[in-house]
């Protein structure tokens, strides 16, 4: 395979598209070779890492995708999407503390970019993580930034809504209040 270094964003998009086509055809080694070639050049390394993460996910290498996304955010900590997708993968493998950190960074990067595109979703998924960690007050605080009716797919759980997560948090709080220990005098 003969590739020419991209001279423009359009050239880079064509190369990324070729990697996508190779991955879709089941040609994992060739798709990853394109990504690795991009990573070799500092100017295209971040795009190559993002693409390699996407290819790895397509072939169920979640841990490999997480490592690549962690490299992306360490090199270029400005893109909300990178933190958001890293958080999703961390949540998928049960790394809730790290997922909370990634979603927090996604919210901050969205603010810095003057955007809100990832903000609501990041608050939602951060609330899911906090529910898993029994941090109910913080989960409720995060859900207050999520609009009514918001719903999305949560890895290993299916489609979940803001209202469902809030009901689980409130149910857990009610259960916890039943088990208040009293000291004997």
N, C-alpha and C positions, 0 to 999 in steps of 0.2 A: 504494500500500500504506500503510495507516494502522496505526501501531504505538503502543502506550501503554507508557511506561517501566515496567519491572517494579517491583513493590512488595514482592516476596518471591522466595525461591528457586524456588518453584513457578512463579511468573510467568516468571522467567528461563528455566526449563527449557522452558516452552511456546514461548517465542520461539526458543530454540536448536533445538527440535524443528521449528519452522516453517522454519528455515534448512536443516536436514537434509532435509526433505521437498522443498524447492525444488531443492536440489543433486541429490537422487536423481532428480528429474524432468528434470534437465538444464538447469535454469534458473539458470545460473551467476551472471549479473548480479544477479538478484533475491536469490539466496542471499548473495552478497557484500554487497549493499546492507543486508541485515539485520545482518550482522556489523559493517559500517562504522557503522551507526546505534548499535549497542551500544558500539563503541569511542569514540564521541563523548562518552559519559558516563563520567567517572572511576570511578563505582561499578560499572560493567559492562564497563569497557575490557578487563580481563584475560580475562573470559569471551568477549568478542567477538573478541579476538585468537586465543584458542585455537580458537574455532569457525571463524574465517577460515582458520587454518592447516589445519584438517581439510578444509574445502571446497577449498582450493587443492590439497591432496594428492589429493583425489578427482578433480580435473581435471589431475593430473600436473604441477602447478607446485611441485616440490619446493623450489626455491630460494626462492620466495615463502613457502612454509610455514616454511622455516628462518628467514627474516627475522622472521616473526611470532612464532615460538617463542622466538627470541632476545630479542625485545621483552618477551615474557611473563616470562622468567626474569630480565630486568633490572628489571622492575617488581615482581615478586613471586618472589623466589628461595627459596621455601619448599616448593614442591610437587615431590616426587620424580618424579611422572609427567611433569611438564613437561621436566625435564632428561633423563629416560629417552627420551622420544619425540624430543626434539631430537637426542640422541645417535644414535638410529636413523637419522634423516634425514641427519645429517652423515656417518655411516658409508656410507649409500647413495650419496652423491655423492663419496666418497673423501677427505673431510676428517678423516682419522684422528686427528690431534693434537687438533682441536677436539672430536671425538667422545669421545676419552679424557677430556677435561676435563668434558664433559657427563655421562658415565657416573660419573666420580668425584663430581661434584656430586649426582647422583641417589643414590649410596650415602650420602653425607653427609646429604642431606635426609631420606632414609629413616630413618637413625639418629636425627636430630633429632625426627622425627615419632613415634619409638617404634615403627616399623614395619619389616618386612623384605620387603614385597610386591615391591619392584623390585630389591632388593639382589642376589639371585642372578643375575637376568638382566643387571643392569648389570655385575657381575663377568665374566660370560660374554662379553658384547659388548666389554668393555674388553680382555679377553684376545684376542679376534679382532682388534681394532685393533692390539694390541701384536705379535701374530704378523705382521701386515702390515708393521709397522715394524721387524721383525727384533729386537724387544726380548724375547727368548725367556725370560729369567729372570723378568721381570715378568709375562709371559703365564702361565708356570707358577704363579707366586704367585697370580694372579687365579683360575686354574682350581682352585686348592686350596680356594677358597671356593664352588665350584660342586659340587653333589652329583652322584654317579655317575648316569648315565642321563639327565641333563638334556639336552634338545635343543629347538631352536627354529629358526625360519626366519631365515636371514641374507640380507639383500638382495644380489642378484646372485649368490648361491651356492646357494640352496635350503636345505633342512632340514639342519642340522648338529648334531652332538652334542658334548658335553664331551670324550668319548673321541676323536672324530675330530680335534678341534682340538689336543688333547694329543699325539696321534700325529704330527700335522704339526709341532708344535713340537719334539718329540723327534727327528723325522726331520731337521729343519733343523739342530738342534744336532749330530747325527751327521755331516751333510754338512760343517758348518763345521769340525768337529774333523779332518776329512780334509785340510783346506787350511790347516794351520798352517804358516806360513812359518818357515824356519830361516835364520838369518844364518850366512854363511860366516865361519869364524874366520881 
